[in-house]
Amino acid sequence: MKIFIIGPEGSGKTVLLAMLGRYVATERKDLVFEPVNRVAWQYVNAVLENLERGDWPASTRQAELTTLPWRFGSRGAPLHEIVIFDAAGQDLRQILIADKQDSLTAEQRSIRIQIDAADVLVYLLDLNGFLGSNDLSLRDENAWLFKTFLTKPEWRAKRRLVVLSKAEIYAAMLASPTGQEAEEAKVRELVKQHLPTNYTLDHIVDSESTVSYSAITSVVTKTAIDHDGKPVRLPAHPLKSIGLYGFVDTLNNYAAWLIAEERRRWLNRIAKHVAWAMPVLIAFWFFFLFLFHLAPCFACAGRGTIACQVCGGSGNRPAMGLSAWWRSTIPCSVCQSKGSIPCPQCHGKGKFELW
């Protein structure tokens, strides 16, 4: 399963990837979520070290595609091989708002290929920091990025998930959920309320009913004062996440759905090939039988004999002449009172003969 995380710069893509593995390892003993190779392992550890120190990790550099292979699934069951991709928010904006592929760099085209090949697309939506930005140009680009994610025709067949990041800001609005569907409905309504009204995104959110919604806080933050005396949000210690339980379960359900979907496609391919090959196999089978005289004779149905036409299969024929004075029937001399004679088509063999 391939998962691509889409979102503007600063929306929390890198932090989410690191905290996801930590959360499963410490909080979900029923699941396994572990890096496959050294690159993924070092990536996660480097981000976690920054968070433990109370700093944010460096953003993904432009033209850089981070590929992280993982093993994921229920403990004690076969694990899913999943690949998670992360790219710079600047690249993602340019890739998705570009009208033509020719305007993209070679690195950006490579990222676009991976997006199109992904099975699951996750959009990290930071309402407070970006769609509500005072930078009109940035706000327009991010709004278009989100709109493209929702409406791109070739992505509608994929599993798509909108994740409202930094959900602690909206804790009061998301309080008291009564189940997964009710929680998703609350997140959807919250997204609609905070989206810019001049992009008709609220109507698009309503129309794209196949997109799932959830809210998470990858890492809980605290307020601190920087060197200029301004308040900033930094990772709180000890590291803690909110809402990852439902997010992880969603990924697990997506993996199970993809396996079932692949099995269904595989069975459909087999059924298609069988339906196409069956007439050919039947024709070949009959040709083989006829060629080697193995097919049953049509005239006698494979019995090798047919009913005697003189006595009608009774073995006796009506007496005629003087013998009719003292008996009504006499033994059939053609079938010798057997009532049947060898089949003239197969000569009593019961098998069809071409020559």
C-alpha positions as a Python dict, from the first residue, in 0.01 Angstrom:
ca = {
    (1, 'M'): (0, 0, 0),
    (2, 'K'): (135, 342, -97),
    (3, 'I'): (38, 647, 111),
    (4, 'F'): (122, 1001, 2),
    (5, 'I'): (87, 1285, 252),
    (6, 'I'): (-12, 1615, 94),
    (7, 'G'): (-14, 1950, 269),
    (8, 'P'): (136, 2300, 266),
    (9, 'E'): (471, 2363, 434),
    (10, 'G'): (440, 2370, 811),
    (11, 'S'): (119, 2167, 821),
    (12, 'G'): (296, 1892, 1019),
    (13, 'K'): (371, 1620, 764),
    (14, 'T'): (719, 1542, 899),
    (15, 'V'): (609, 1545, 1264),
    (16, 'L'): (313, 1320, 1187),
    (17, 'L'): (534, 1055, 1026),
    (18, 'A'): (768, 1046, 1326),
    (19, 'M'): (498, 1050, 1592),
    (20, 'L'): (298, 783, 1411),
    (21, 'G'): (565, 521, 1467),
    (22, 'R'): (622, 633, 1827),
    (23, 'Y'): (251, 626, 1907),
    (24, 'V'): (198, 273, 1775),
    (25, 'A'): (508, 146, 1956),
    (26, 'T'): (406, 292, 2293),
    (27, 'E'): (25, 307, 2287),
    (28, 'R'): (-102, 41, 2047),
    (29, 'K'): (37, -293, 2156),
    (30, 'D'): (-213, -466, 1925),
    (31, 'L'): (-47, -316, 1616),
    (32, 'V'): (294, -315, 1452),
    (33, 'F'): (427, -7, 1272),
    (34, 'E'): (799, -27, 1217),
    (35, 'P'): (1051, 107, 964),
    (36, 'V'): (1179, -143, 710),
    (37, 'N'): (1520, 6, 631),
    (38, 'R'): (1788, 222, 792),
    (39, 'V'): (1680, 538, 608),
    (40, 'A'): (1330, 530, 756),
    (41, 'W'): (1470, 447, 1099),
    (42, 'Q'): (1716, 738, 1095),
    (43, 'Y'): (1448, 974, 963),
    (44, 'V'): (1215, 898, 1254),
    (45, 'N'): (1489, 914, 1519),
    (46, 'A'): (1621, 1247, 1389),
    (47, 'V'): (1276, 1406, 1404),
    (48, 'L'): (1204, 1263, 1750),
    (49, 'E'): (1536, 1395, 1884),
    (50, 'N'): (1441, 1747, 1775),
    (51, 'L'): (1098, 1715, 1935),
    (52, 'E'): (1247, 1581, 2260),
    (53, 'R'): (1471, 1889, 2276),
    (54, 'G'): (1166, 2111, 2238),
    (55, 'D'): (1246, 2215, 1881),
    (56, 'W'): (1063, 2162, 1555),
    (57, 'P'): (1238, 1952, 1290),
    (58, 'A'): (1357, 2118, 973),
    (59, 'S'): (1101, 2127, 695),
    (60, 'T'): (1142, 1895, 398),
    (61, 'R'): (1365, 2065, 141),
    (62, 'Q'): (1230, 2152, -200),
    (63, 'A'): (1286, 1898, -479),
    (64, 'E'): (1334, 1633, -209),
    (65, 'L'): (1107, 1327, -195),
    (66, 'T'): (1124, 1133, 129),
    (67, 'T'): (1034, 766, 79),
    (68, 'L'): (969, 570, 398),
    (69, 'P'): (887, 198, 375),
    (70, 'W'): (710, 47, 677),
    (71, 'R'): (558, -276, 796),
    (72, 'F'): (214, -221, 938),
    (73, 'G'): (-71, -437, 1063),
    (74, 'S'): (-220, -627, 1354),
    (75, 'R'): (28, -803, 1580),
    (76, 'G'): (36, -1177, 1514),
    (77, 'A'): (-117, -1137, 1165),
    (78, 'P'): (53, -1093, 825),
    (79, 'L'): (188, -738, 805),
    (80, 'H'): (116, -496, 520),
    (81, 'E'): (408, -349, 331),
    (82, 'I'): (331, 23, 304),
    (83, 'V'): (533, 311, 166),
    (84, 'I'): (476, 666, 291),
    (85, 'F'): (594, 960, 82),
    (86, 'D'): (662, 1313, 205),
    (87, 'A'): (749, 1614, -9),
    (88, 'A'): (795, 1986, 51),
    (89, 'G'): (475, 2186, 65),
    (90, 'Q'): (615, 2433, -190),
    (91, 'D'): (665, 2149, -439),
    (92, 'L'): (319, 2010, -375),
    (93, 'R'): (158, 2346, -443),
    (94, 'Q'): (350, 2392, -767),
    (95, 'I'): (274, 2035, -878),
    (96, 'L'): (-99, 2054, -817),
    (97, 'I'): (-165, 2408, -937),
    (98, 'A'): (42, 2363, -1254),
    (99, 'D'): (-173, 2360, -1567),
    (100, 'K'): (85, 2165, -1769),
    (101, 'Q'): (344, 1907, -1675),
    (102, 'D'): (602, 2088, -1892),
    (103, 'S'): (625, 2367, -1637),
    (104, 'L'): (747, 2127, -1365),
    (105, 'T'): (1105, 2033, -1291),
    (106, 'A'): (1224, 1673, -1330),
    (107, 'E'): (1212, 1628, -951),
    (108, 'Q'): (857, 1764, -934),
    (109, 'R'): (743, 1534, -1215),
    (110, 'S'): (889, 1242, -1022),
    (111, 'I'): (688, 1347, -715),
    (112, 'R'): (374, 1380, -928),
    (113, 'I'): (420, 1023, -1058),
    (114, 'Q'): (435, 894, -700),
    (115, 'I'): (121, 1090, -606),
    (116, 'D'): (-72, 940, -898),
    (117, 'A'): (53, 590, -809),
    (118, 'A'): (-45, 616, -441),
    (119, 'D'): (-334, 406, -308),
    (120, 'V'): (-417, 645, -23),
    (121, 'L'): (-388, 1024, -23),
    (122, 'V'): (-376, 1204, 311),
    (123, 'Y'): (-422, 1582, 315),
    (124, 'L'): (-298, 1764, 626),
    (125, 'L'): (-514, 2072, 665),
    (126, 'D'): (-392, 2347, 896),
    (127, 'L'): (-681, 2591, 896),
    (128, 'N'): (-535, 2835, 1145),
    (129, 'G'): (-191, 2872, 995),
    (130, 'F'): (-243, 2870, 619),
    (131, 'L'): (-592, 2892, 477),
    (132, 'G'): (-649, 3175, 724),
    (133, 'S'): (-317, 3339, 643),
    (134, 'N'): (-291, 3714, 593),
    (135, 'D'): (-76, 3646, 286),
    (136, 'L'): (-341, 3658, 14),
    (137, 'S'): (-122, 3488, -248),
    (138, 'L'): (-33, 3203, -11),
    (139, 'R'): (-395, 3166, 94),
    (140, 'D'): (-506, 3145, -270),
    (141, 'E'): (-247, 2879, -351),
    (142, 'N'): (-336, 2669, -46),
    (143, 'A'): (-706, 2698, -117),
    (144, 'W'): (-644, 2580, -472),
    (145, 'L'): (-426, 2297, -343),
    (146, 'F'): (-708, 2175, -120),
    (147, 'K'): (-965, 2217, -396),
    (148, 'T'): (-748, 2012, -635),
    (149, 'F'): (-717, 1738, -374),
    (150, 'L'): (-1097, 1718, -343),
    (151, 'T'): (-1197, 1744, -708),
    (152, 'K'): (-921, 1588, -921),
    (153, 'P'): (-1110, 1326, -1131),
    (154, 'E'): (-831, 1065, -1144),
    (155, 'W'): (-801, 1071, -764),
    (156, 'R'): (-1164, 995, -691),
    (157, 'A'): (-1099, 621, -718),
    (158, 'K'): (-838, 644, -442),
    (159, 'R'): (-894, 638, -68),
    (160, 'R'): (-870, 1002, 44),
    (161, 'L'): (-846, 1132, 398),
    (162, 'V'): (-848, 1494, 513),
    (163, 'V'): (-672, 1528, 848),
    (164, 'L'): (-732, 1849, 1041),
    (165, 'S'): (-394, 1906, 1203),
    (166, 'K'): (-334, 2094, 1530),
    (167, 'A'): (-675, 1982, 1650),
    (168, 'E'): (-602, 2111, 2003),
    (169, 'I'): (-688, 2459, 1876),
    (170, 'Y'): (-1041, 2338, 1801),
    (171, 'A'): (-1082, 2111, 2105),
    (172, 'A'): (-1390, 2295, 2231),
    (173, 'M'): (-1563, 2265, 1893),
    (174, 'L'): (-1480, 1896, 1860),
    (175, 'A'): (-1572, 1797, 2215),
    (176, 'S'): (-1812, 1515, 2306),
    (177, 'P'): (-1802, 1300, 1992),
    (178, 'T'): (-2059, 1019, 1989),
    (179, 'G'): (-1889, 768, 1759),
    (180, 'Q'): (-1671, 776, 1452),
    (181, 'E'): (-1941, 899, 1213),
    (182, 'A'): (-2044, 1179, 1448),
    (183, 'E'): (-1680, 1281, 1500),
    (184, 'E'): (-1618, 1285, 1125),
    (185, 'A'): (-1931, 1495, 1072),
    (186, 'K'): (-1807, 1746, 1332),
    (187, 'V'): (-1468, 1775, 1165),
    (188, 'R'): (-1634, 1818, 826),
    (189, 'E'): (-1855, 2099, 957),
    (190, 'L'): (-1559, 2265, 1130),
    (191, 'V'): (-1360, 2259, 806),
    (192, 'K'): (-1653, 2414, 616),
    (193, 'Q'): (-1688, 2692, 873),
    (194, 'H'): (-1323, 2795, 862),
    (195, 'L'): (-1257, 2770, 488),
    (196, 'P'): (-1245, 3098, 293),
    (197, 'T'): (-1596, 3167, 164),
    (198, 'N'): (-1489, 3302, -176),
    (199, 'Y'): (-1365, 2963, -308),
    (200, 'T'): (-1694, 2769, -276),
    (201, 'L'): (-1492, 2506, -92),
    (202, 'D'): (-1776, 2444, 153),
    (203, 'H'): (-1995, 2319, -133),
    (204, 'I'): (-1712, 2100, -263),
    (205, 'V'): (-1666, 1948, 84),
    (206, 'D'): (-2036, 1856, 81),
    (207, 'S'): (-2032, 1714, -272),
    (208, 'E'): (-1721, 1496, -223),
    (209, 'S'): (-1885, 1253, 18),
    (210, 'T'): (-1626, 979, -42),
    (211, 'V'): (-1353, 1179, 134),
    (212, 'S'): (-1307, 1089, 501),
    (213, 'Y'): (-1226, 1345, 772),
    (214, 'S'): (-1046, 1324, 1105),
    (215, 'A'): (-871, 1558, 1347),
    (216, 'I'): (-535, 1497, 1516),
    (217, 'T'): (-264, 1673, 1708),
    (218, 'S'): (63, 1505, 1609),
    (219, 'V'): (235, 1650, 1915),
    (220, 'V'): (86, 1860, 2194),
    (221, 'T'): (244, 2206, 2219),
    (222, 'K'): (313, 2463, 2488),
    (223, 'T'): (348, 2841, 2468),
    (224, 'A'): (697, 2984, 2503),
    (225, 'I'): (860, 3324, 2449),
    (226, 'D'): (1126, 3354, 2178),
    (227, 'H'): (1432, 3583, 2178),
    (228, 'D'): (1226, 3870, 2040),
    (229, 'G'): (975, 3841, 2322),
    (230, 'K'): (704, 3695, 2099),
    (231, 'P'): (494, 3392, 2200),
    (232, 'V'): (564, 3075, 2001),
    (233, 'R'): (429, 2720, 2013),
    (234, 'L'): (685, 2449, 2088),
    (235, 'P'): (658, 2073, 2151),
    (236, 'A'): (559, 1999, 2511),
    (237, 'H'): (751, 1741, 2713),
    (238, 'P'): (678, 1455, 2746),
    (239, 'L'): (573, 1412, 2384),
    (240, 'K'): (205, 1338, 2350),
    (241, 'S'): (-40, 1304, 2058),
    (242, 'I'): (-417, 1345, 2029),
    (243, 'G'): (-645, 1166, 1785),
    (244, 'L'): (-389, 922, 1642),
    (245, 'Y'): (-595, 624, 1760),
    (246, 'G'): (-864, 684, 1498),
    (247, 'F'): (-608, 780, 1233),
    (248, 'V'): (-414, 455, 1279),
    (249, 'D'): (-736, 251, 1270),
    (250, 'T'): (-831, 426, 946),
    (251, 'L'): (-498, 332, 788),
    (252, 'N'): (-544, -27, 906),
    (253, 'N'): (-892, -37, 751),
    (254, 'Y'): (-756, 107, 426),
    (255, 'A'): (-490, -166, 415),
    (256, 'A'): (-754, -436, 470),
    (257, 'W'): (-975, -278, 202),
    (258, 'L'): (-689, -270, -49),
    (259, 'I'): (-613, -637, 12),
    (260, 'A'): (-979, -727, -39),
    (261, 'E'): (-995, -506, -349),
    (262, 'E'): (-684, -666, -495),
    (263, 'R'): (-829, -1012, -428),
    (264, 'R'): (-1154, -908, -599),
    (265, 'R'): (-965, -778, -904),
    (266, 'W'): (-761, -1096, -915),
    (267, 'L'): (-1075, -1312, -909),
    (268, 'N'): (-1233, -1095, -1178),
    (269, 'R'): (-928, -1138, -1400),
    (270, 'I'): (-944, -1515, -1353),
    (271, 'A'): (-1318, -1518, -1430),
    (272, 'K'): (-1259, -1309, -1743),
    (273, 'H'): (-988, -1543, -1869),
    (274, 'V'): (-1194, -1852, -1787),
    (275, 'A'): (-1498, -1709, -1968),
    (276, 'W'): (-1284, -1637, -2273),
    (277, 'A'): (-1099, -1971, -2269),
    (278, 'M'): (-1390, -2202, -2186),
    (279, 'P'): (-1536, -2226, -2541),
    (280, 'V'): (-1186, -2289, -2678),
    (281, 'L'): (-1122, -2560, -2420),
    (282, 'I'): (-1456, -2727, -2490),
    (283, 'A'): (-1393, -2723, -2866),
    (284, 'F'): (-1043, -2862, -2815),
    (285, 'W'): (-1180, -3133, -2584),
    (286, 'F'): (-1434, -3253, -2838),
    (287, 'F'): (-1175, -3244, -3116),
    (288, 'F'): (-943, -3451, -2897),
    (289, 'L'): (-1217, -3705, -2827),
    (290, 'F'): (-1316, -3734, -3192),
    (291, 'L'): (-955, -3752, -3305),
    (292, 'F'): (-878, -4050, -3088),
    (293, 'H'): (-1221, -4222, -3123),
    (294, 'L'): (-1303, -4158, -2763),
    (295, 'A'): (-1629, -3970, -2809),
    (296, 'P'): (-1952, -4171, -2760),
    (297, 'C'): (-2144, -4260, -3074),
    (298, 'F'): (-2439, -4028, -3129),
    (299, 'A'): (-2656, -4296, -3291),
    (300, 'C'): (-2645, -4545, -3002),
    (301, 'A'): (-2548, -4304, -2723),
    (302, 'G'): (-2236, -4509, -2660),
    (303, 'R'): (-2419, -4836, -2594),
    (304, 'G'): (-2299, -5004, -2915),
    (305, 'T'): (-2648, -5139, -2996),
    (306, 'I'): (-2976, -5003, -3125),
    (307, 'A'): (-3329, -5142, -3111),
    (308, 'C'): (-3408, -5396, -3381),
    (309, 'Q'): (-3628, -5227, -3639),
    (310, 'V'): (-3788, -5558, -3748),
    (311, 'C'): (-3927, -5660, -3407),
    (312, 'G'): (-3931, -5314, -3259),
    (313, 'G'): (-3695, -5421, -2984),
    (314, 'S'): (-3922, -5693, -2842),
    (315, 'G'): (-3723, -5989, -2976),
    (316, 'N'): (-4039, -6137, -3139),
    (317, 'R'): (-4215, -6058, -3464),
    (318, 'P'): (-4572, -6138, -3572),
    (319, 'A'): (-4619, -6492, -3710),
    (320, 'M'): (-4728, -6518, -4071),
    (321, 'G'): (-4849, -6798, -4296),
    (322, 'L'): (-4943, -7139, -4156),
    (323, 'S'): (-4756, -7081, -3829),
    (324, 'A'): (-5000, -6806, -3746),
    (325, 'W'): (-5265, -7080, -3684),
    (326, 'W'): (-5110, -7197, -3360),
    (327, 'R'): (-4898, -6895, -3246),
    (328, 'S'): (-4913, -6521, -3277),
    (329, 'T'): (-4542, -6441, -3264),
    (330, 'I'): (-4224, -6608, -3360),
    (331, 'P'): (-3861, -6529, -3256),
    (332, 'C'): (-3702, -6248, -3456),
    (333, 'S'): (-3439, -6395, -3684),
    (334, 'V'): (-3269, -6055, -3739),
    (335, 'C'): (-3177, -5983, -3377),
    (336, 'Q'): (-3191, -6349, -3265),
    (337, 'S'): (-3461, -6262, -3010),
    (338, 'K'): (-3231, -6013, -2837),
    (339, 'G'): (-3434, -5709, -2935),
    (340, 'S'): (-3124, -5517, -3037),
    (341, 'I'): (-2866, -5526, -3311),
    (342, 'P'): (-2511, -5379, -3335),
    (343, 'C'): (-2510, -5009, -3416),
    (344, 'P'): (-2439, -4970, -3789),
    (345, 'Q'): (-2266, -4632, -3727),
    (346, 'C'): (-1999, -4747, -3482),
    (347, 'H'): (-2020, -5121, -3566),
    (348, 'G'): (-2103, -5205, -3207),
    (349, 'K'): (-1805, -5024, -3054),
    (350, 'G'): (-2005, -4743, -2898),
    (351, 'K'): (-1737, -4486, -2997),
    (352, 'F'): (-1751, -4220, -3263),
    (353, 'E'): (-1520, -4275, -3560),
    (354, 'L'): (-1401, -4006, -3798),
    (355, 'W'): (-1293, -4257, -4061),
}
